[in-house]
Amino acid sequence: MLLLGGPDAEKKERPGARRFDAEARNLVAERYVGQADGKALVVFDTLQARGYEVSLRNVQRVVEARQHELIAWHVATVRYEIASGAQMQVDFGQRFVRIDLVKSQIVV
């Protein structure tokens, strides 16, 4: 069977200009945390200004793992233990009750 593009028709290679080399990956990591303040678009603009030919989606893919790390760091909480009897725990709730045939909300 003869393919329309000849023997090279089945070869699919990603264009070299769209790949991130080690220098570009380091630049993305530095800018994403520092200057870009967590915005992939700022990193994309910085890369284009330095002559890299990459798409915004490629930059988003590269910063995705770092983005998840930053989100996890921001929402992380610190758990600490206190000796028994040193701290009291109170659970608040609300109930609706009738007082003199009037429905009232109480906080317990």
N, C-alpha and C positions, 0 to 999 in steps of 0.2 A: 504494500500500500504506500503510495506516494503522498506525503503531506504537502499542503499548500506552501508552507514556508521552507521546505527542504528539510535536511537533517537537523537543522538548528531550531526547528519549530517547537520541539518538545522541551527544549531547555528553558527553564525558568530561573533566572537569577535576579536577585534583588540588586537594584542599582547601587553601586559603590558610594555614590554621592549622598545617599540617604542613610547610610550606616553611621553609627556613632563609634568613633575611635575612643581610645582611653582618655585622651585629652578632653574630648567633648563630654564624655561621661563625668569626668571630674568637674568640669565647668558647670554642668547641669546640677550636680550635687551641691557645689558651693553656692551657686546663685539661687537655687530653690530655697535653701534655708536662710540665706543672708539677704541679698538685695531684693529678690523676688517676693519674699515674705509668703511663700507657699502658693505662688501663682505661676502656673505653667506657661501662660501667655507671655509673661515678662521674660522668662527663660528663653522662650522661642524667639522673641524679639532680640535678645542679647546674642543668641547664636547666629541669627541672620545678619546682625550688624558685624559679626566677626567673620562672615563669609561662609558659614555652614549652610548647606542646602538641605534642610530637613522640614518635615511637615509638623504641624502643631500636634497631630495625633501621635506621632512618634515621640515627641517630647513628653506628652502626657503618659505614654506607656513607660517611659524611662523613670519618671518621677512618681509613678503610682505606688511603688513599694515604700518609698520614703514618705509619701503622703499618709499612708496607713500607719506608719510608725509615729508620725507627728500627731495624728488624731488620737492614737492610743495613749501617747504621752500626755496629751492635754486632758483626757477624760479619766486618767488613772487616779485612783484614790489610795490613800495610805490607811492601812488598817493597823490598829494597835490594841493591845489588851490591857485591861485595868483590873486590878485585884477585886475580888468579890466584896461588895458593900461599899466600894469607894465611889461609885457613880450610880445614879438612879436612871431608869429608863421609863419614859412615859409614852404611851400610845394614845393619840388623840383620835377622836371620831365624832361623828355627828348623828343625832337622832331627831326625829320629828315626833313630838308628843302632843297630846291634847291637854291644855290647861284651861279650865272653865269653858270647855267646848270651842277653844281657839287653838288651831294648829300652830305650834311653836317649835322652833329649831333650838336644840340644846347641844352644846359641845361637851363631850365627856372624854 
